[in-house]
């Protein structure tokens, strides 16, 4: 009798690891690649499913996908025996049957590039990855527009150097359109280009992800490899940080009459004093605190981090009896600008430089105009650096893998670097 079990590829991994389905029968073993990954801390070996934890909200969908796969494998095994006079299927044949049923053959997948992009978009929609879905829909529309405007086919076979150069130029060139007043919505207006350099980088990354996926052995729709030479360099995004005086002013402002801004301020400060991403600081609770330290498995990287509890963090958690309200990132970003405009310190101007439509633009903006939730994490990293905490210690919390990447991330002005050096000189009694 066949046995169907799921195992992790590497139970001791510090990173998400592959889930495999093993089918054992008559001294044969079929190992099937599920394309699902999970951090070992989230895996229950007894049930062979994801643990039902708040920090892994996707567990119902994840487990449902494994349930469906197991049911499919069992049905295929029984069908083979029924069709072959109760004989056991040869392992290679059964694996092929399972692959065809679960992933389809080349005929089971879209063989046209733009259709395949749409297929990937729907996949991410089905697993609740909204922003991934929107990114792929944007890519789908951009490729369709490029094909129509340039009167040229776009398919796997056309992904060569000439296409790449033309497509990048197309994305960075503004279209001739009448813009409405205000900032256009990136996703609701998918046919308007003139993108920033970093937006083009993200678009190309999504395109290469599609081409790689379609070229994988179990799919094999894409037989061409010209795209591996595609490379576009982004620029370090201009972003502000709030120093400790800014954060103190933010903490002390009286918002008792405005619940919306009060919650926004508190969530933002949780990020400023933990270094966590929005996806983590927006869900932080006292359940994550043990012995004066926050222990959390980060949602994006699935890495464990341990962070000492700052007094501001303790105060905010106590204020909400351990569980602050949650707010969507768009609401936080909109409310932050309103909140920051109430603080004189955050009305000072900073220089912002960005390449849009192939043109480098520099302008002076008030901090309150450009602040966003991501400034919380940058503020933590920069303030800890200025406080002379060793970069390797800060990186253990922020998750930067190299010191080079970390140093690009922090926001220290030339005058602040000079002050650090002056402090060193004074310590040596040189000055």
C-alpha positions as CSV (number, residue, x, y, z in Angstrom):
1,X,0.0,0.0,0.0
2,X,1.3,3.4,-0.9
3,X,2.3,6.0,1.7
4,X,2.2,9.7,1.0
5,X,4.2,12.1,3.2
6,X,5.6,15.6,3.1
7,X,9.1,16.4,4.2
8,X,11.3,19.5,4.4
9,X,14.4,19.5,2.2
10,X,16.6,20.9,5.1
11,X,15.0,20.8,8.6
12,X,18.0,22.6,10.1
13,X,17.9,25.5,7.6
14,X,17.9,29.1,8.8
15,X,16.1,30.1,5.6
16,X,12.8,28.9,4.0
17,X,13.4,25.4,2.6
18,X,11.7,23.3,0.0
19,X,8.7,20.9,0.8
20,X,8.8,17.6,-1.0
21,X,6.1,14.9,-1.4
22,X,7.4,11.4,-1.0
23,X,5.3,8.5,-2.3
24,X,6.5,5.1,-1.1
25,X,5.2,1.8,-2.4
26,X,6.6,-1.7,-3.1
27,X,10.1,-0.6,-2.2
28,X,9.9,2.3,-4.6
29,X,10.2,6.0,-3.7
30,X,9.0,8.9,-5.8
31,X,10.2,12.3,-4.7
32,X,8.1,15.1,-6.0
33,X,9.1,18.8,-5.9
34,X,6.0,20.8,-4.7
35,X,7.3,24.3,-5.4
36,X,6.3,25.2,-1.8
37,X,8.8,26.6,0.7
38,X,8.5,27.2,4.4
39,X,10.8,28.1,7.3
40,X,11.4,25.0,9.5
41,X,10.2,26.9,12.6
42,X,6.7,27.1,10.9
43,X,6.6,23.4,10.0
44,X,4.9,20.7,12.1
45,X,6.6,17.4,11.4
46,X,3.8,15.4,13.1
47,X,1.0,16.7,10.9
48,X,3.3,17.4,7.9
49,X,1.7,20.8,7.6
50,X,2.4,24.4,8.5
51,X,1.8,25.3,12.2
52,X,-1.3,27.3,12.9
53,X,0.4,30.5,14.0
54,X,-0.6,34.2,13.9
55,X,2.9,35.1,12.6
56,X,2.2,32.9,9.6
57,X,-1.3,34.0,8.5
58,X,-1.0,32.2,5.2
59,X,-1.1,28.8,6.9
60,X,-4.7,27.9,5.9
61,X,-4.0,28.4,2.1
62,X,-0.6,26.8,2.4
63,X,-2.0,23.6,4.1
64,X,-4.9,23.5,1.6
65,X,-2.5,23.4,-1.3
66,X,-0.7,20.5,0.3
67,X,-4.0,18.7,1.0
68,X,-5.0,19.1,-2.6
69,X,-1.7,17.8,-3.8
70,X,-1.9,14.7,-1.6
71,X,-5.4,14.0,-2.7
72,X,-4.4,14.3,-6.3
73,X,-1.4,11.9,-5.9
74,X,-3.6,9.3,-4.1
75,X,-6.2,9.5,-6.8
76,X,-3.7,9.1,-9.6
77,X,-2.1,6.1,-7.8
78,X,-5.5,4.4,-7.5
79,X,-6.4,5.2,-11.1
80,X,-3.2,3.7,-12.4
81,X,-3.8,0.5,-10.5
82,X,-7.4,0.3,-11.7
83,X,-6.3,0.8,-15.3
84,X,-3.3,-1.7,-15.1
85,X,-4.8,-4.7,-13.3
86,X,-3.6,-3.6,-9.8
87,X,0.0,-3.3,-10.9
88,X,2.3,-0.8,-9.2
89,X,3.3,2.1,-11.5
90,X,7.0,2.3,-12.4
91,X,8.5,5.3,-10.3
92,X,9.5,7.3,-13.4
93,X,6.1,6.8,-15.0
94,X,4.2,7.7,-11.9
95,X,6.3,10.9,-11.4
96,X,5.5,11.9,-15.0
97,X,1.8,11.3,-14.4
98,X,1.9,13.4,-11.3
99,X,3.8,16.2,-12.9
100,X,1.4,16.3,-15.8
101,X,-1.6,16.4,-13.5
102,X,-0.2,19.0,-11.1
103,X,1.8,21.3,-13.3
104,X,0.7,20.3,-16.7
105,X,2.8,19.6,-19.7
106,X,4.0,22.3,-22.1
107,X,0.5,22.0,-23.6
108,X,-0.9,22.6,-20.1
109,X,0.8,26.0,-19.7
110,X,0.4,29.2,-21.8
111,X,3.1,29.0,-24.5
112,X,2.9,32.8,-25.3
113,X,5.0,35.1,-23.1
114,X,2.3,37.6,-22.3
115,X,-0.2,34.9,-21.6
116,X,2.3,33.3,-19.3
117,X,2.8,36.6,-17.4
118,X,-1.0,36.7,-16.9
119,X,-0.9,33.1,-15.6
120,X,1.8,34.1,-13.1
121,X,-0.3,37.1,-12.0
122,X,-3.3,34.9,-11.4
123,X,-1.2,32.4,-9.4
124,X,-0.1,35.2,-7.0
125,X,-3.7,36.4,-6.7
126,X,-4.8,32.9,-5.8
127,X,-2.4,32.8,-2.9
128,X,-3.3,36.2,-1.6
129,X,-0.1,38.0,-2.7
130,X,-1.8,41.3,-3.8
131,X,1.2,43.4,-4.6
132,X,2.9,40.5,-6.5
133,X,-0.3,40.1,-8.5
134,X,-0.4,43.9,-9.3
135,X,3.3,43.9,-10.3
136,X,2.7,41.1,-12.8
137,X,-0.5,42.7,-14.2
138,X,1.6,45.9,-14.7
139,X,4.2,43.9,-16.6
140,X,1.6,42.2,-18.7
141,X,0.1,45.6,-19.7
142,X,3.6,47.1,-20.4
143,X,4.5,44.2,-22.7
144,X,1.2,44.5,-24.6
145,X,1.6,48.2,-25.0
146,X,5.2,47.8,-26.2
147,X,4.2,45.2,-28.7
148,X,1.3,47.4,-30.0
149,X,3.2,50.7,-30.1
150,X,6.3,49.3,-31.7
151,X,4.3,47.0,-34.0
152,X,6.6,44.1,-33.0
153,X,5.9,40.6,-31.6
154,X,6.7,39.9,-28.0
155,X,7.3,36.3,-27.1
156,X,9.9,34.0,-25.5
157,X,11.9,33.8,-28.7
158,X,12.2,37.7,-29.0
159,X,13.8,38.1,-25.6
160,X,17.2,39.2,-27.0
161,X,19.5,42.2,-26.5
162,X,17.7,44.3,-29.1
163,X,14.3,43.8,-27.4
164,X,15.9,44.6,-24.0
165,X,17.4,47.9,-25.1
166,X,14.2,49.0,-26.8
167,X,11.9,47.9,-23.9
168,X,14.0,49.8,-21.3
169,X,13.9,52.9,-23.4
170,X,10.2,52.5,-23.8
171,X,9.6,52.3,-20.1
172,X,11.7,55.4,-19.3
173,X,10.0,57.5,-22.0
174,X,6.9,59.4,-20.9
175,X,3.8,58.8,-23.0
176,X,1.9,61.6,-24.6
177,X,-1.1,61.8,-22.3
178,X,-3.1,64.3,-20.3
179,X,-2.3,63.7,-16.6
180,X,-4.9,64.5,-14.0
181,X,-4.0,66.7,-11.1
182,X,-2.2,65.0,-8.3
183,X,-0.1,62.0,-8.2
184,X,-1.1,59.2,-10.6
185,X,-1.7,55.8,-9.2
186,X,1.0,53.3,-10.4
187,X,-1.4,50.4,-10.6
188,X,-4.7,51.9,-11.7
189,X,-2.9,53.6,-14.7
190,X,-0.9,50.8,-16.2
191,X,-0.5,52.3,-19.6
192,X,1.4,55.4,-18.6
193,X,5.2,55.2,-18.6
194,X,8.1,57.4,-18.0
195,X,9.2,55.3,-15.0
196,X,11.9,56.0,-12.5
197,X,15.1,54.0,-12.8
198,X,14.2,51.8,-9.8
199,X,10.7,51.1,-11.2
200,X,12.3,49.9,-14.4
201,X,14.6,47.6,-12.4
202,X,11.6,46.1,-10.6
203,X,9.8,45.6,-13.9
204,X,12.8,43.8,-15.5
205,X,13.2,41.6,-12.4
206,X,9.6,40.5,-12.7
207,X,10.2,39.8,-16.4
208,X,13.3,37.7,-15.7
209,X,11.4,35.8,-13.0
210,X,8.7,34.8,-15.5
211,X,11.3,33.7,-18.1
212,X,13.2,31.7,-15.4
213,X,10.0,30.0,-14.2
214,X,8.9,29.2,-17.8
215,X,12.3,27.7,-18.4
216,X,12.3,25.4,-15.4
217,X,12.6,21.6,-16.3
218,X,9.1,20.7,-15.1
219,X,7.5,23.4,-17.3
220,X,9.9,23.9,-20.2
221,X,7.8,26.5,-22.1
222,X,10.7,28.8,-22.5
223,X,13.6,27.3,-24.5
224,X,15.6,30.5,-25.0
225,X,18.3,32.0,-22.7
226,X,19.1,35.4,-24.2
227,X,17.3,37.0,-21.3
228,X,20.1,35.9,-18.9
229,X,22.1,38.9,-20.2
230,X,19.4,41.4,-19.2
231,X,20.9,43.8,-16.7
232,X,19.7,47.2,-15.6
233,X,21.2,49.2,-12.7
234,X,19.0,51.0,-10.3
235,X,19.9,54.0,-8.0
236,X,19.9,54.3,-4.3
237,X,16.4,55.6,-3.4
238,X,16.4,59.0,-1.7
239,X,14.8,58.5,1.7
240,X,14.8,60.5,4.8
241,X,15.3,59.5,8.4
242,X,14.2,61.0,11.7
243,X,16.8,61.7,14.3
244,X,16.2,61.1,18.0
245,X,15.0,64.7,18.6
246,X,12.5,64.2,15.7
247,X,11.3,61.0,17.3
248,X,11.0,62.6,20.7
249,X,8.8,65.4,19.2
250,X,6.7,62.8,17.5
251,X,6.3,60.8,20.8
252,X,5.3,63.9,22.8
253,X,2.8,65.5,20.5
254,X,-0.7,65.4,22.0
255,X,-3.0,63.4,19.7
256,X,-5.6,62.4,22.2
257,X,-8.3,64.0,20.1
258,X,-7.4,62.1,16.9
259,X,-7.5,58.4,17.2
260,X,-6.4,57.9,13.5
261,X,-3.2,59.9,13.9
262,X,-2.6,58.6,17.4
263,X,-2.5,55.0,16.2
264,X,-0.4,55.9,13.1
265,X,2.2,57.7,15.3
266,X,2.4,54.7,17.7
267,X,2.8,52.1,14.9
268,X,5.5,54.2,13.2
269,X,7.4,54.6,16.4
270,X,7.4,50.9,17.0
271,X,9.2,50.6,13.6
272,X,11.6,53.4,14.5
273,X,12.7,51.7,17.8
274,X,12.8,48.1,16.5
275,X,14.1,48.3,13.0
276,X,11.3,46.0,11.8
277,X,9.6,46.3,8.4
278,X,6.0,47.4,8.3
279,X,4.8,43.8,7.8
280,X,6.3,43.0,11.3
281,X,6.0,46.2,13.3
282,X,2.3,46.6,12.3
283,X,1.5,43.3,14.0
284,X,3.8,43.5,17.0
285,X,2.3,42.5,20.3
286,X,3.3,41.7,23.9
287,X,3.2,38.0,22.9
288,X,6.5,38.6,21.0
289,X,8.2,39.9,24.2
290,X,10.1,37.6,26.5
291,X,12.3,38.8,29.3
292,X,12.7,42.3,28.0
293,X,13.5,41.2,24.4
294,X,11.4,40.9,21.3
295,X,11.6,37.5,19.6
296,X,10.1,37.5,16.2
297,X,10.3,35.5,12.9
298,X,10.2,38.2,10.3
299,X,7.5,37.8,7.6
300,X,9.6,38.7,4.6
301,X,12.8,36.8,5.2
302,X,11.5,34.2,7.7
303,X,14.5,34.9,9.9
304,X,14.6,35.0,13.7
305,X,15.6,38.4,15.2
306,X,16.0,39.3,18.8
307,X,15.6,43.0,19.7
308,X,15.8,44.7,23.2
309,X,12.6,46.5,24.1
310,X,13.1,50.3,24.0
311,X,11.1,52.2,26.6
312,X,9.0,53.8,23.9
313,X,8.1,50.4,22.6
314,X,7.1,49.2,26.1
315,X,5.0,52.3,26.6
316,X,3.1,51.8,23.3
317,X,2.5,48.1,24.0
318,X,1.2,48.9,27.5
319,X,-1.0,51.7,26.1
320,X,-2.9,49.1,24.0
321,X,-2.8,46.3,26.6
322,X,-0.2,44.5,24.5
323,X,-1.9,44.5,21.1
324,X,-1.8,47.8,19.2
325,X,-4.5,48.3,16.4
326,X,-3.5,47.4,12.9
327,X,-3.6,49.8,10.0
328,X,-3.0,49.3,6.3
329,X,0.3,50.6,4.9
330,X,-1.5,53.1,2.5
331,X,-3.4,54.5,5.4
332,X,-0.2,54.8,7.5
333,X,1.7,56.6,4.7
334,X,-1.2,59.1,4.1
335,X,-1.6,59.7,7.8
336,X,2.1,60.1,8.4
337,X,2.3,63.1,6.1
338,X,-0.6,64.8,8.0
339,X,0.9,64.0,11.3
340,X,4.4,65.2,10.4
341,X,3.1,68.5,9.2
342,X,2.0,69.2,12.7
343,X,5.6,69.2,13.9
344,X,7.8,72.2,13.1
345,X,11.0,70.1,13.1
346,X,9.6,68.0,10.3
347,X,8.9,71.0,8.1
348,X,12.7,71.5,7.4
349,X,13.7,71.0,3.7
350,X,15.8,68.1,2.4
351,X,17.2,67.6,-1.1
352,X,15.7,64.7,-3.0
353,X,17.2,63.4,-6.3
354,X,15.5,60.9,-8.5
355,X,15.8,59.7,-12.1
356,X,12.4,59.8,-13.8
357,X,11.9,59.3,-17.6
358,X,15.7,59.1,-18.0
359,X,16.2,62.6,-16.5
360,X,17.8,63.1,-13.1
361,X,15.6,65.5,-11.1
362,X,16.6,67.3,-7.9
363,X,14.3,69.3,-5.8
364,X,13.9,70.5,-2.2
365,X,11.1,68.9,-0.2
366,X,9.9,69.2,3.4
367,X,10.4,66.1,5.5
368,X,6.7,66.0,6.2
369,X,6.0,65.8,2.5
370,X,8.2,62.7,1.7
371,X,7.9,60.7,5.0
372,X,6.6,57.2,4.7
373,X,6.5,54.0,6.8
374,X,9.9,52.9,5.4
375,X,11.5,55.9,7.1
376,X,11.0,54.1,10.4
377,X,13.4,51.3,9.5
378,X,16.0,53.8,8.1
379,X,15.7,55.9,11.2
380,X,16.5,52.9,13.4
381,X,19.5,51.9,11.3
382,X,20.9,55.5,11.1
383,X,20.3,56.4,14.7
384,X,21.9,53.2,15.9
385,X,24.9,53.9,13.6
386,X,25.3,57.5,15.0
387,X,25.0,56.0,18.5
388,X,28.1,54.0,17.6
389,X,26.4,50.6,17.7
390,X,28.6,48.2,15.6
391,X,27.2,47.7,12.1
392,X,27.2,43.9,12.5
393,X,24.9,44.3,15.4
394,X,22.5,46.6,13.6
395,X,22.6,44.3,10.5
396,X,21.5,41.3,12.7
397,X,18.3,43.2,13.3
398,X,17.7,44.9,9.9
399,X,18.7,41.7,8.0
400,X,21.3,43.3,5.7
401,X,23.6,40.6,4.5
402,X,26.6,42.8,3.7
403,X,28.1,45.9,5.3
404,X,28.2,47.5,1.9
405,X,24.4,47.2,1.5
406,X,23.9,48.4,5.0
407,X,26.0,51.5,4.6
408,X,24.0,52.4,1.5
409,X,20.9,52.1,3.5
410,X,21.7,54.5,6.4
411,X,21.2,58.2,6.0
412,X,24.2,60.1,7.5
413,X,24.9,63.6,6.2
414,X,28.4,64.9,5.5
415,X,28.2,67.1,8.5
416,X,27.2,64.2,10.7
417,X,30.2,62.2,9.4
418,X,32.4,65.2,10.2
419,X,31.0,65.3,13.8
420,X,31.8,61.6,14.2
421,X,35.4,62.2,13.1
422,X,35.7,65.2,15.3
423,X,34.5,63.2,18.3
424,X,37.3,60.7,17.5
425,X,39.9,63.4,17.2
426,X,38.8,64.9,20.6
427,X,39.0,61.5,22.2
428,X,42.6,61.2,21.0
429,X,43.2,64.8,22.2
430,X,44.4,65.8,18.8
431,X,42.2,68.9,18.8
